[in-house]
Amino acid sequence: MFQQSVLDSYTSNSQKARVLTENWFASQMYCPCCLKPKISVYNNNKKVSDFFCDSCRNDFQLKSSKNRSGVKF
Ligand SMILES: [Zn+2]
């Protein structure tokens, strides 16, 4: 579940959407490559990828454009 206190620290809707997506992805997503049910989140100063699987070493990136959202592998 998302915590409202986390969202309250973000002011814009786009930031909220991104935080929601990242929270969901990190908490609910499994690795599509090796099906490991937990993936890790890069810290924000690494811009190349948003997430990685420490099992199979694959990187994942959330696409956050206005017209399309999804995961780029
Ligand atoms: Zn994996």
N, CA, C, O and the ligand as a Tripos MOL2 file, in Angstrom:
@<TRIPOS>MOLECULE
protein
  293   291    74     0     0
PROTEIN
NO_CHARGES

@<TRIPOS>ATOM
      1 N           0.8390   -1.1940    0.0000 N.3       1 MET1
      2 CA          0.0000    0.0000    0.0000 C.3       1 MET1
      3 C           0.8750    1.2440    0.0000 C.2       1 MET1
      4 O           1.9680    1.2490    0.5650 O.2       1 MET1
      5 N           0.3810    2.2960   -0.6390 N.am      2 PHE2
      6 CA          1.1170    3.5350   -0.6780 C.3       2 PHE2
      7 C           0.8040    4.3520    0.5700 C.2       2 PHE2
      8 O          -0.3180    4.3490    1.0760 O.2       2 PHE2
      9 N           1.7890    5.0250    1.0330 N.am      3 GLN3
     10 CA          1.5750    5.8530    2.2050 C.3       3 GLN3
     11 C           1.3340    7.2930    1.7720 C.2       3 GLN3
     12 O           2.0990    7.8560    0.9880 O.2       3 GLN3
     13 N           0.2640    7.8790    2.2920 N.am      4 GLN4
     14 CA         -0.0990    9.2370    1.9100 C.3       4 GLN4
     15 C           0.9920   10.2300    2.2850 C.2       4 GLN4
     16 O           1.2000   11.2230    1.5890 O.2       4 GLN4
     17 N           1.6760    9.9670    3.3640 N.am      5 SER5
     18 CA          2.7250   10.8820    3.7970 C.3       5 SER5
     19 C           3.8350   10.9850    2.7640 C.2       5 SER5
     20 O           4.4730   12.0290    2.6310 O.2       5 SER5
     21 N           4.0640    9.9000    2.0320 N.am      6 VAL6
     22 CA          5.0630    9.9440    0.9680 C.3       6 VAL6
     23 C           4.5980   10.8640   -0.1440 C.2       6 VAL6
     24 O           5.3650   11.6910   -0.6370 O.2       6 VAL6
     25 N           3.3440   10.7210   -0.5380 N.am      7 LEU7
     26 CA          2.8110   11.5430   -1.6260 C.3       7 LEU7
     27 C           2.7460   13.0100   -1.2320 C.2       7 LEU7
     28 O           2.9280   13.8860   -2.0780 O.2       7 LEU7
     29 N           2.4930   13.2870    0.0260 N.am      8 ASP8
     30 CA          2.3520   14.6630    0.4590 C.3       8 ASP8
     31 C           3.6300   15.4730    0.2800 C.2       8 ASP8
     32 O           3.5910   16.7020    0.2110 O.2       8 ASP8
     33 N           4.7460   14.7880    0.2050 N.am      9 SER9
     34 CA          6.0080   15.5030    0.0490 C.3       9 SER9
     35 C           6.2520   15.8990   -1.4000 C.2       9 SER9
     36 O           7.2150   16.6080   -1.6930 O.2       9 SER9
     37 N           5.4000   15.4560   -2.2980 N.am     10 TYR10
     38 CA          5.5360   15.8210   -3.7060 C.3      10 TYR10
     39 C           4.3760   16.7290   -4.0980 C.2      10 TYR10
     40 O           3.2260   16.4790   -3.7340 O.2      10 TYR10
     41 N           4.6860   17.7670   -4.8320 N.am     11 THR11
     42 CA          3.6710   18.7720   -5.0970 C.3      11 THR11
     43 C           2.9870   18.6110   -6.4460 C.2      11 THR11
     44 O           1.7890   18.8700   -6.5670 O.2      11 THR11
     45 N           3.7270   18.1900   -7.4550 N.am     12 SER12
     46 CA          3.1330   18.1100   -8.7780 C.3      12 SER12
     47 C           2.5400   16.7370   -9.0310 C.2      12 SER12
     48 O           2.9890   15.7380   -8.4700 O.2      12 SER12
     49 N           1.5240   16.7000   -9.8850 N.am     13 ASN13
     50 CA          0.8870   15.4300  -10.2010 C.3      13 ASN13
     51 C           1.8280   14.4830  -10.9310 C.2      13 ASN13
     52 O           1.7750   13.2670  -10.7470 O.2      13 ASN13
     53 N           2.6860   15.0590  -11.7590 N.am     14 SER14
     54 CA          3.6060   14.1920  -12.4880 C.3      14 SER14
     55 C           4.5870   13.5230  -11.5420 C.2      14 SER14
     56 O           4.9420   12.3570  -11.7110 O.2      14 SER14
     57 N           5.0170   14.2800  -10.5440 N.am     15 GLN15
     58 CA          5.9100   13.6810   -9.5580 C.3      15 GLN15
     59 C           5.1900   12.6100   -8.7620 C.2      15 GLN15
     60 O           5.7540   11.5560   -8.4700 O.2      15 GLN15
     61 N           3.9400   12.8840   -8.4140 N.am     16 LYS16
     62 CA          3.1640   11.8910   -7.6790 C.3      16 LYS16
     63 C           2.9910   10.6240   -8.5010 C.2      16 LYS16
     64 O           3.1190    9.5100   -7.9940 O.2      16 LYS16
     65 N           2.6950   10.8190   -9.7820 N.am     17 ALA17
     66 CA          2.4940    9.6650  -10.6470 C.3      17 ALA17
     67 C           3.7610    8.8320  -10.7260 C.2      17 ALA17
     68 O           3.7180    7.6020  -10.7030 O.2      17 ALA17
     69 N           4.8810    9.5190  -10.8180 N.am     18 ARG18
     70 CA          6.1430    8.7900  -10.9250 C.3      18 ARG18
     71 C           6.4490    8.0440   -9.6180 C.2      18 ARG18
     72 O           6.9080    6.9020   -9.6360 O.2      18 ARG18
     73 N           6.1930    8.6920   -8.5190 N.am     19 VAL19
     74 CA          6.4450    8.0350   -7.2360 C.3      19 VAL19
     75 C           5.5370    6.8310   -7.0620 C.2      19 VAL19
     76 O           5.9630    5.7720   -6.6030 O.2      19 VAL19
     77 N           4.2710    7.0150   -7.4390 N.am     20 LEU20
     78 CA          3.3440    5.8950   -7.3520 C.3      20 LEU20
     79 C           3.8100    4.7370   -8.2040 C.2      20 LEU20
     80 O           3.8010    3.5840   -7.7730 O.2      20 LEU20
     81 N           4.2220    5.0620   -9.4340 N.am     21 THR21
     82 CA          4.6730    4.0140  -10.3410 C.3      21 THR21
     83 C           5.9000    3.3120   -9.7930 C.2      21 THR21
     84 O           5.9900    2.0850   -9.8200 O.2      21 THR21
     85 N           6.8380    4.0940   -9.2990 N.am     22 GLU22
     86 CA          8.0580    3.4930   -8.7820 C.3      22 GLU22
     87 C           7.7770    2.6520   -7.5420 C.2      22 GLU22
     88 O           8.3570    1.5810   -7.3670 O.2      22 GLU22
     89 N           6.8970    3.1370   -6.6960 N.am     23 ASN23
     90 CA          6.5410    2.3680   -5.5080 C.3      23 ASN23
     91 C           5.8680    1.0600   -5.8800 C.2      23 ASN23
     92 O           6.1650    0.0030   -5.3220 O.2      23 ASN23
     93 N           4.9540    1.1560   -6.8360 N.am     24 TRP24
     94 CA          4.2720   -0.0560   -7.2700 C.3      24 TRP24
     95 C           5.2610   -1.0220   -7.8990 C.2      24 TRP24
     96 O           5.2770   -2.2150   -7.5980 O.2      24 TRP24
     97 N           6.0770   -0.4780   -8.7700 N.am     25 PHE25
     98 CA          7.0190   -1.3290   -9.4870 C.3      25 PHE25
     99 C           7.9510   -2.0320   -8.5090 C.2      25 PHE25
    100 O           8.1990   -3.2330   -8.6170 O.2      25 PHE25
    101 N           8.4580   -1.2680   -7.5620 N.am     26 ALA26
    102 CA          9.4270   -1.8350   -6.6360 C.3      26 ALA26
    103 C           8.7920   -2.8310   -5.6850 C.2      26 ALA26
    104 O           9.4470   -3.7670   -5.2260 O.2      26 ALA26
    105 N           7.5210   -2.6300   -5.3910 N.am     27 SER27
    106 CA          6.9020   -3.4890   -4.3860 C.3      27 SER27
    107 C           6.1350   -4.6470   -4.9910 C.2      27 SER27
    108 O           5.9670   -5.6860   -4.3530 O.2      27 SER27
    109 N           5.6580   -4.4720   -6.2490 N.am     28 GLN28
    110 CA          4.7870   -5.4800   -6.8330 C.3      28 GLN28
    111 C           5.4090   -6.2270   -8.0090 C.2      28 GLN28
    112 O           5.0270   -7.3600   -8.3040 O.2      28 GLN28
    113 N           6.3550   -5.5970   -8.6690 N.am     29 MET29
    114 CA          6.8720   -6.1610   -9.8960 C.3      29 MET29
    115 C           7.8460   -7.2900   -9.6210 C.2      29 MET29
    116 O           8.6250   -7.2460   -8.6690 O.2      29 MET29
    117 N           7.7850   -8.2930  -10.4670 N.am     30 TYR30
    118 CA          8.8060   -9.3280  -10.4320 C.3      30 TYR30
    119 C           9.6890   -9.1660  -11.6500 C.2      30 TYR30
    120 O           9.3070   -8.5180  -12.6250 O.2      30 TYR30
    121 N          10.8460   -9.7430  -11.5940 N.am     31 CYS31
    122 CA         11.7520   -9.6490  -12.7230 C.3      31 CYS31
    123 C          11.2090  -10.4630  -13.8860 C.2      31 CYS31
    124 O          10.9730  -11.6620  -13.7380 O.2      31 CYS31
    125 N          11.0050   -9.8370  -15.0420 N.am     32 PRO32
    126 CA         10.4540  -10.5480  -16.1990 C.3      32 PRO32
    127 C          11.4540  -11.4920  -16.8430 C.2      32 PRO32
    128 O          11.0960  -12.2940  -17.7050 O.2      32 PRO32
    129 N          12.6910  -11.3960  -16.4290 N.am     33 CYS33
    130 CA         13.7240  -12.2320  -17.0350 C.3      33 CYS33
    131 C          13.8960  -13.5480  -16.2780 C.2      33 CYS33
    132 O          13.9080  -14.6210  -16.8800 O.2      33 CYS33
    133 N          14.0270  -13.4570  -14.9700 N.am     34 CYS34
    134 CA         14.2640  -14.6610  -14.1860 C.3      34 CYS34
    135 C          13.1300  -14.9370  -13.2140 C.2      34 CYS34
    136 O          13.1580  -15.9220  -12.4760 O.2      34 CYS34
    137 N          12.1160  -14.0470  -13.2190 N.am     35 LEU35
    138 CA         10.9240  -14.2080  -12.3930 C.3      35 LEU35
    139 C          11.2030  -14.1110  -10.9060 C.2      35 LEU35
    140 O          10.4090  -14.5590  -10.0800 O.2      35 LEU35
    141 N          12.3280  -13.5280  -10.5800 N.am     36 LYS36
    142 CA         12.5890  -13.2510   -9.1750 C.3      36 LYS36
    143 C          11.5580  -12.2590   -8.6620 C.2      36 LYS36
    144 O          11.3940  -11.1980   -9.2640 O.2      36 LYS36
    145 N          10.8600  -12.5600   -7.5800 N.am     37 PRO37
    146 CA          9.7410  -11.7220   -7.1400 C.3      37 PRO37
    147 C          10.1460  -10.4510   -6.4100 C.2      37 PRO37
    148 O           9.3250   -9.8390   -5.7270 O.2      37 PRO37
    149 N          11.3860  -10.0540   -6.5460 N.am     38 LYS38
    150 CA         11.8220   -8.8140   -5.9180 C.3      38 LYS38
    151 C          12.9150   -8.1910   -6.7620 C.2      38 LYS38
    152 O          13.9060   -8.8370   -7.1010 O.2      38 LYS38
    153 N          12.7150   -6.9030   -7.1010 N.am     39 ILE39
    154 CA         13.7500   -6.1780   -7.8130 C.3      39 ILE39
    155 C          14.1750   -4.9900   -6.9750 C.2      39 ILE39
    156 O          13.4510   -4.5630   -6.0760 O.2      39 ILE39
    157 N          15.3210   -4.4710   -7.2640 N.am     40 SER40
    158 CA         15.8770   -3.4010   -6.4490 C.3      40 SER40
    159 C          15.7800   -2.0690   -7.1750 C.2      40 SER40
    160 O          15.6970   -2.0320   -8.4030 O.2      40 SER40
    161 N          15.7890   -0.9880   -6.4310 N.am     41 VAL41
    162 CA         15.6580    0.3530   -6.9810 C.3      41 VAL41
    163 C          17.0000    1.0600   -6.9030 C.2      41 VAL41
    164 O          17.6390    1.1240   -5.8520 O.2      41 VAL41
    165 N          17.4020    1.5860   -8.0480 N.am     42 TYR42
    166 CA         18.6020    2.4120   -8.0310 C.3      42 TYR42
    167 C          18.3140    3.7080   -7.2890 C.2      42 TYR42
    168 O          17.1720    4.1640   -7.2460 O.2      42 TYR42
    169 N          19.3340    4.2920   -6.7150 N.am     43 ASN43
    170 CA         19.1190    5.6110   -6.1370 C.3      43 ASN43
    171 C          18.9790    6.6450   -7.2480 C.2      43 ASN43
    172 O          19.3510    6.3960   -8.3940 O.2      43 ASN43
    173 N          18.4430    7.7970   -6.8960 N.am     44 ASN44
    174 CA         18.0080    8.7640   -7.9010 C.3      44 ASN44
    175 C          19.1390    9.3790   -8.7030 C.2      44 ASN44
    176 O          18.8970    9.8890   -9.7960 O.2      44 ASN44
    177 N          20.3380    9.3510   -8.2110 N.am     45 ASN45
    178 CA         21.4060   10.0040   -8.9570 C.3      45 ASN45
    179 C          21.9850    9.1120  -10.0480 C.2      45 ASN45
    180 O          22.9180    9.5020  -10.7500 O.2      45 ASN45
    181 N          21.4350    7.9330  -10.1840 N.am     46 LYS46
    182 CA         21.8160    7.0970  -11.3170 C.3      46 LYS46
    183 C          20.6910    7.1560  -12.3350 C.2      46 LYS46
    184 O          19.6160    6.5980  -12.1140 O.2      46 LYS46
    185 N          20.9380    7.8310  -13.4470 N.am     47 LYS47
    186 CA         19.8570    8.1380  -14.3740 C.3      47 LYS47
    187 C          19.6710    7.0920  -15.4650 C.2      47 LYS47
    188 O          18.6540    7.0950  -16.1590 O.2      47 LYS47
    189 N          20.6220    6.2180  -15.6190 N.am     48 VAL48
    190 CA         20.5600    5.2800  -16.7380 C.3      48 VAL48
    191 C          19.4020    4.3090  -16.5760 C.2      48 VAL48
    192 O          18.6380    4.0740  -17.5130 O.2      48 VAL48
    193 N          19.2810    3.7580  -15.4000 N.am     49 SER49
    194 CA         18.2210    2.7930  -15.1550 C.3      49 SER49
    195 C          17.5850    3.0800  -13.8090 C.2      49 SER49
    196 O          18.2080    3.6570  -12.9180 O.2      49 SER49
    197 N          16.3310    2.6650  -13.6780 N.am     50 ASP50
    198 CA         15.6140    2.9150  -12.4450 C.3      50 ASP50
    199 C          15.6580    1.7170  -11.4990 C.2      50 ASP50
    200 O          15.6560    1.8620  -10.2760 O.2      50 ASP50
    201 N          15.6960    0.5290  -12.1050 N.am     51 PHE51
    202 CA         15.6360   -0.6730  -11.2900 C.3      51 PHE51
    203 C          16.6230   -1.7040  -11.8090 C.2      51 PHE51
    204 O          17.0590   -1.6500  -12.9590 O.2      51 PHE51
    205 N          16.9590   -2.6210  -10.9580 N.am     52 PHE52
    206 CA         17.7860   -3.7200  -11.4150 C.3      52 PHE52
    207 C          17.4510   -4.9760  -10.6370 C.2      52 PHE52
    208 O          16.9630   -4.9270   -9.5070 O.2      52 PHE52
    209 N          17.7250   -6.0920  -11.2720 N.am     53 CYS53
    210 CA         17.5220   -7.3840  -10.6450 C.3      53 CYS53
    211 C          18.8880   -7.8900  -10.1960 C.2      53 CYS53
    212 O          19.7990   -8.0630  -11.0060 O.2      53 CYS53
    213 N          19.0130   -8.1210   -8.9100 N.am     54 ASP54
    214 CA         20.3210   -8.5610   -8.4210 C.3      54 ASP54
    215 C          20.5180  -10.0500   -8.6110 C.2      54 ASP54
    216 O          21.5520  -10.6010   -8.2310 O.2      54 ASP54
    217 N          19.5350  -10.6960   -9.1940 N.am     55 SER55
    218 CA         19.6590  -12.1240   -9.4510 C.3      55 SER55
    219 C          20.2430  -12.3850  -10.8390 C.2      55 SER55
    220 O          21.1940  -13.1520  -10.9880 O.2      55 SER55
    221 N          19.6590  -11.7340  -11.8580 N.am     56 CYS56
    222 CA         20.1180  -11.9620  -13.2200 C.3      56 CYS56
    223 C          20.8450  -10.7490  -13.7880 C.2      56 CYS56
    224 O          21.2960  -10.7740  -14.9340 O.2      56 CYS56
    225 N          20.9620   -9.6740  -12.9830 N.am     57 ARG57
    226 CA         21.7570   -8.4910  -13.3580 C.3      57 ARG57
    227 C          21.1600   -7.7130  -14.5120 C.2      57 ARG57
    228 O          21.8900   -7.0280  -15.2290 O.2      57 ARG57
    229 N          19.8790   -7.7960  -14.7090 N.am     58 ASN58
    230 CA         19.2350   -7.0000  -15.7420 C.3      58 ASN58
    231 C          18.7990   -5.6530  -15.1710 C.2      58 ASN58
    232 O          18.4340   -5.5360  -14.0010 O.2      58 ASN58
    233 N          18.8510   -4.6340  -16.0440 N.am     59 ASP59
    234 CA         18.4210   -3.3000  -15.6550 C.3      59 ASP59
    235 C          17.0610   -2.9940  -16.2760 C.2      59 ASP59
    236 O          16.7430   -3.4710  -17.3650 O.2      59 ASP59
    237 N          16.2720   -2.2030  -15.5770 N.am     60 PHE60
    238 CA         14.9670   -1.8150  -16.0850 C.3      60 PHE60
    239 C          14.7970   -0.3250  -15.9410 C.2      60 PHE60
    240 O          15.3260    0.2910  -15.0150 O.2      60 PHE60
    241 N          14.0430    0.2570  -16.8780 N.am     61 GLN61
    242 CA         13.8250    1.6990  -16.8420 C.3      61 GLN61
    243 C          12.3570    2.0000  -17.0460 C.2      61 GLN61
    244 O          11.7380    1.4950  -17.9820 O.2      61 GLN61
    245 N          11.8070    2.8100  -16.1840 N.am     62 LEU62
    246 CA         10.4350    3.2510  -16.3480 C.3      62 LEU62
    247 C          10.3910    4.3920  -17.3460 C.2      62 LEU62
    248 O          11.1810    5.3320  -17.2590 O.2      62 LEU62
    249 N           9.4570    4.3080  -18.3060 N.am     63 LYS63
    250 CA          9.2800    5.4000  -19.2450 C.3      63 LYS63
    251 C           8.1570    6.2770  -18.7380 C.2      63 LYS63
    252 O           7.0620    5.8020  -18.4390 O.2      63 LYS63
    253 N           8.4400    7.5560  -18.6450 N.am     64 SER64
    254 CA          7.4880    8.4520  -18.0010 C.3      64 SER64
    255 C           7.0740    9.5910  -18.9210 C.2      64 SER64
    256 O           6.9390   10.7270  -18.4680 O.2      64 SER64
    257 N           6.8730    9.3100  -20.1880 N.am     65 SER65
    258 CA          6.3800   10.3420  -21.0880 C.3      65 SER65
    259 C           4.8850   10.5310  -20.8870 C.2      65 SER65
    260 O           4.2320    9.7160  -20.2350 O.2      65 SER65
    261 N           4.3440   11.6070  -21.4470 N.am     66 LYS66
    262 CA          2.9260   11.8870  -21.2770 C.3      66 LYS66
    263 C           2.0640   10.9110  -22.0620 C.2      66 LYS66
    264 O           0.9730   10.5380  -21.6300 O.2      66 LYS66
    265 N           2.5640   10.5060  -23.2150 N.am     67 ASN67
    266 CA          1.7290    9.7170  -24.1020 C.3      67 ASN67
    267 C           1.8100    8.2180  -23.8430 C.2      67 ASN67
    268 O           0.9230    7.4600  -24.2360 O.2      67 ASN67
    269 N           2.8490    7.8130  -23.2010 N.am     68 ARG68
    270 CA          3.0310    6.3790  -23.0550 C.3      68 ARG68
    271 C           3.7900    6.1030  -21.7590 C.2      68 ARG68
    272 O           4.7640    6.7830  -21.4350 O.2      68 ARG68
    273 N           3.3450    5.1370  -21.0590 N.am     69 SER69
    274 CA          4.0690    4.7230  -19.8630 C.3      69 SER69
    275 C           4.2330    3.2200  -19.8990 C.2      69 SER69
    276 O           3.3730    2.4920  -20.3940 O.2      69 SER69
    277 N           5.3230    2.7820  -19.3800 N.am     70 GLY70
    278 CA          5.5690    1.3650  -19.4080 C.3      70 GLY70
    279 C           6.9900    1.0950  -18.9830 C.2      70 GLY70
    280 O           7.6590    1.9580  -18.4160 O.2      70 GLY70
    281 N           7.4320   -0.0750  -19.2520 N.am     71 VAL71
    282 CA          8.7640   -0.4600  -18.8240 C.3      71 VAL71
    283 C           9.5920   -0.7960  -20.0530 C.2      71 VAL71
    284 O           9.1850   -1.5870  -20.9040 O.2      71 VAL71
    285 N          10.7390   -0.1900  -20.1230 N.am     72 LYS72
    286 CA         11.6670   -0.4510  -21.2170 C.3      72 LYS72
    287 C          12.7540   -1.3970  -20.7430 C.2      72 LYS72
    288 O          13.4260   -1.1520  -19.7410 O.2      72 LYS72
    289 N          12.9080   -2.4650  -21.4730 N.am     73 PHE73
    290 CA         13.9160   -3.4410  -21.0920 C.3      73 PHE73
    291 C          15.1150   -3.3550  -22.0040 C.2      73 PHE73
    292 O          16.0750   -4.1070  -21.8350 O.2      73 PHE73
    293 ZN         16.1010  -11.2000  -12.8700 Zn       74 ZN74
@<TRIPOS>BOND
     1     1     2 1
     2     2     3 1
     3     3     4 2
     4     3     5 am
     5     5     6 1
     6     6     7 1
     7     7     8 2
     8     7     9 am
     9     9    10 1
    10    10    11 1
    11    11    12 2
    12    11    13 am
    13    13    14 1
    14    14    15 1
    15    15    16 2
    16    15    17 am
    17    17    18 1
    18    18    19 1
    19    19    20 2
    20    19    21 am
    21    21    22 1
    22    22    23 1
    23    23    24 2
    24    23    25 am
    25    25    26 1
    26    26    27 1
    27    27    28 2
    28    27    29 am
    29    29    30 1
    30    30    31 1
    31    31    32 2
    32    31    33 am
    33    33    34 1
    34    34    35 1
    35    35    36 2
    36    35    37 am
    37    37    38 1
    38    38    39 1
    39    39    40 2
    40    39    41 am
    41    41    42 1
    42    42    43 1
    43    43    44 2
    44    43    45 am
    45    45    46 1
    46    46    47 1
    47    47    48 2
    48    47    49 am
    49    49    50 1
    50    50    51 1
    51    51    52 2
    52    51    53 am
    53    53    54 1
    54    54    55 1
    55    55    56 2
    56    55    57 am
    57    57    58 1
    58    58    59 1
    59    59    60 2
    60    59    61 am
    61    61    62 1
    62    62    63 1
    63    63    64 2
    64    63    65 am
    65    65    66 1
    66    66    67 1
    67    67    68 2
    68    67    69 am
    69    69    70 1
    70    70    71 1
    71    71    72 2
    72    71    73 am
    73    73    74 1
    74    74    75 1
    75    75    76 2
    76    75    77 am
    77    77    78 1
    78    78    79 1
    79    79    80 2
    80    79    81 am
    81    81    82 1
    82    82    83 1
    83    83    84 2
    84    83    85 am
    85    85    86 1
    86    86    87 1
    87    87    88 2
    88    87    89 am
    89    89    90 1
    90    90    91 1
    91    91    92 2
    92    91    93 am
    93    93    94 1
    94    94    95 1
    95    95    96 2
    96    95    97 am
    97    97    98 1
    98    98    99 1
    99    99   100 2
   100    99   101 am
   101   101   102 1
   102   102   103 1
   103   103   104 2
   104   103   105 am
   105   105   106 1
   106   106   107 1
   107   107   108 2
   108   107   109 am
   109   109   110 1
   110   110   111 1
   111   111   112 2
   112   111   113 am
   113   113   114 1
   114   114   115 1
   115   115   116 2
   116   115   117 am
   117   117   118 1
   118   118   119 1
   119   119   120 2
   120   119   121 am
   121   121   122 1
   122   122   123 1
   123   123   124 2
   124   123   125 am
   125   125   126 1
   126   126   127 1
   127   127   128 2
   128   127   129 am
   129   129   130 1
   130   130   131 1
   131   131   132 2
   132   131   133 am
   133   133   134 1
   134   134   135 1
   135   135   136 2
   136   135   137 am
   137   137   138 1
   138   138   139 1
   139   139   140 2
   140   139   141 am
   141   141   142 1
   142   142   143 1
   143   143   144 2
   144   143   145 am
   145   145   146 1
   146   146   147 1
   147   147   148 2
   148   147   149 am
   149   149   150 1
   150   150   151 1
   151   151   152 2
   152   151   153 am
   153   153   154 1
   154   154   155 1
   155   155   156 2
   156   155   157 am
   157   157   158 1
   158   158   159 1
   159   159   160 2
   160   159   161 am
   161   161   162 1
   162   162   163 1
   163   163   164 2
   164   163   165 am
   165   165   166 1
   166   166   167 1
   167   167   168 2
   168   167   169 am
   169   169   170 1
   170   170   171 1
   171   171   172 2
   172   171   173 am
   173   173   174 1
   174   174   175 1
   175   175   176 2
   176   175   177 am
   177   177   178 1
   178   178   179 1
   179   179   180 2
   180   179   181 am
   181   181   182 1
   182   182   183 1
   183   183   184 2
   184   183   185 am
   185   185   186 1
   186   186   187 1
   187   187   188 2
   188   187   189 am
   189   189   190 1
   190   190   191 1
   191   191   192 2
   192   191   193 am
   193   193   194 1
   194   194   195 1
   195   195   196 2
   196   195   197 am
   197   197   198 1
   198   198   199 1
   199   199   200 2
   200   199   201 am
   201   201   202 1
   202   202   203 1
   203   203   204 2
   204   203   205 am
   205   205   206 1
   206   206   207 1
   207   207   208 2
   208   207   209 am
   209   209   210 1
   210   210   211 1
   211   211   212 2
   212   211   213 am
   213   213   214 1
   214   214   215 1
   215   215   216 2
   216   215   217 am
   217   217   218 1
   218   218   219 1
   219   219   220 2
   220   219   221 am
   221   221   222 1
   222   222   223 1
   223   223   224 2
   224   223   225 am
   225   225   226 1
   226   226   227 1
   227   227   228 2
   228   227   229 am
   229   229   230 1
   230   230   231 1
   231   231   232 2
   232   231   233 am
   233   233   234 1
   234   234   235 1
   235   235   236 2
   236   235   237 am
   237   237   238 1
   238   238   239 1
   239   239   240 2
   240   239   241 am
   241   241   242 1
   242   242   243 1
   243   243   244 2
   244   243   245 am
   245   245   246 1
   246   246   247 1
   247   247   248 2
   248   247   249 am
   249   249   250 1
   250   250   251 1
   251   251   252 2
   252   251   253 am
   253   253   254 1
   254   254   255 1
   255   255   256 2
   256   255   257 am
   257   257   258 1
   258   258   259 1
   259   259   260 2
   260   259   261 am
   261   261   262 1
   262   262   263 1
   263   263   264 2
   264   263   265 am
   265   265   266 1
   266   266   267 1
   267   267   268 2
   268   267   269 am
   269   269   270 1
   270   270   271 1
   271   271   272 2
   272   271   273 am
   273   273   274 1
   274   274   275 1
   275   275   276 2
   276   275   277 am
   277   277   278 1
   278   278   279 1
   279   279   280 2
   280   279   281 am
   281   281   282 1
   282   282   283 1
   283   283   284 2
   284   283   285 am
   285   285   286 1
   286   286   287 1
   287   287   288 2
   288   287   289 am
   289   289   290 1
   290   290   291 1
   291   291   292 2
@<TRIPOS>SUBSTRUCTURE
     1 MET1         2 RESIDUE 1 A MET
     2 PHE2         6 RESIDUE 1 A PHE
     3 GLN3        10 RESIDUE 1 A GLN
     4 GLN4        14 RESIDUE 1 A GLN
     5 SER5        18 RESIDUE 1 A SER
     6 VAL6        22 RESIDUE 1 A VAL
     7 LEU7        26 RESIDUE 1 A LEU
     8 ASP8        30 RESIDUE 1 A ASP
     9 SER9        34 RESIDUE 1 A SER
    10 TYR10       38 RESIDUE 1 A TYR
    11 THR11       42 RESIDUE 1 A THR
    12 SER12       46 RESIDUE 1 A SER
    13 ASN13       50 RESIDUE 1 A ASN
    14 SER14       54 RESIDUE 1 A SER
    15 GLN15       58 RESIDUE 1 A GLN
    16 LYS16       62 RESIDUE 1 A LYS
    17 ALA17       66 RESIDUE 1 A ALA
    18 ARG18       70 RESIDUE 1 A ARG
    19 VAL19       74 RESIDUE 1 A VAL
    20 LEU20       78 RESIDUE 1 A LEU
    21 THR21       82 RESIDUE 1 A THR
    22 GLU22       86 RESIDUE 1 A GLU
    23 ASN23       90 RESIDUE 1 A ASN
    24 TRP24       94 RESIDUE 1 A TRP
    25 PHE25       98 RESIDUE 1 A PHE
    26 ALA26      102 RESIDUE 1 A ALA
    27 SER27      106 RESIDUE 1 A SER
    28 GLN28      110 RESIDUE 1 A GLN
    29 MET29      114 RESIDUE 1 A MET
    30 TYR30      118 RESIDUE 1 A TYR
    31 CYS31      122 RESIDUE 1 A CYS
    32 PRO32      126 RESIDUE 1 A PRO
    33 CYS33      130 RESIDUE 1 A CYS
    34 CYS34      134 RESIDUE 1 A CYS
    35 LEU35      138 RESIDUE 1 A LEU
    36 LYS36      142 RESIDUE 1 A LYS
    37 PRO37      146 RESIDUE 1 A PRO
    38 LYS38      150 RESIDUE 1 A LYS
    39 ILE39      154 RESIDUE 1 A ILE
    40 SER40      158 RESIDUE 1 A SER
    41 VAL41      162 RESIDUE 1 A VAL
    42 TYR42      166 RESIDUE 1 A TYR
    43 ASN43      170 RESIDUE 1 A ASN
    44 ASN44      174 RESIDUE 1 A ASN
    45 ASN45      178 RESIDUE 1 A ASN
    46 LYS46      182 RESIDUE 1 A LYS
    47 LYS47      186 RESIDUE 1 A LYS
    48 VAL48      190 RESIDUE 1 A VAL
    49 SER49      194 RESIDUE 1 A SER
    50 ASP50      198 RESIDUE 1 A ASP
    51 PHE51      202 RESIDUE 1 A PHE
    52 PHE52      206 RESIDUE 1 A PHE
    53 CYS53      210 RESIDUE 1 A CYS
    54 ASP54      214 RESIDUE 1 A ASP
    55 SER55      218 RESIDUE 1 A SER
    56 CYS56      222 RESIDUE 1 A CYS
    57 ARG57      226 RESIDUE 1 A ARG
    58 ASN58      230 RESIDUE 1 A ASN
    59 ASP59      234 RESIDUE 1 A ASP
    60 PHE60      238 RESIDUE 1 A PHE
    61 GLN61      242 RESIDUE 1 A GLN
    62 LEU62      246 RESIDUE 1 A LEU
    63 LYS63      250 RESIDUE 1 A LYS
    64 SER64      254 RESIDUE 1 A SER
    65 SER65      258 RESIDUE 1 A SER
    66 LYS66      262 RESIDUE 1 A LYS
    67 ASN67      266 RESIDUE 1 A ASN
    68 ARG68      270 RESIDUE 1 A ARG
    69 SER69      274 RESIDUE 1 A SER
    70 GLY70      278 RESIDUE 1 A GLY
    71 VAL71      282 RESIDUE 1 A VAL
    72 LYS72      286 RESIDUE 1 A LYS
    73 PHE73      290 RESIDUE 1 A PHE
    74 ZN74       293 GROUP 0 **** ****
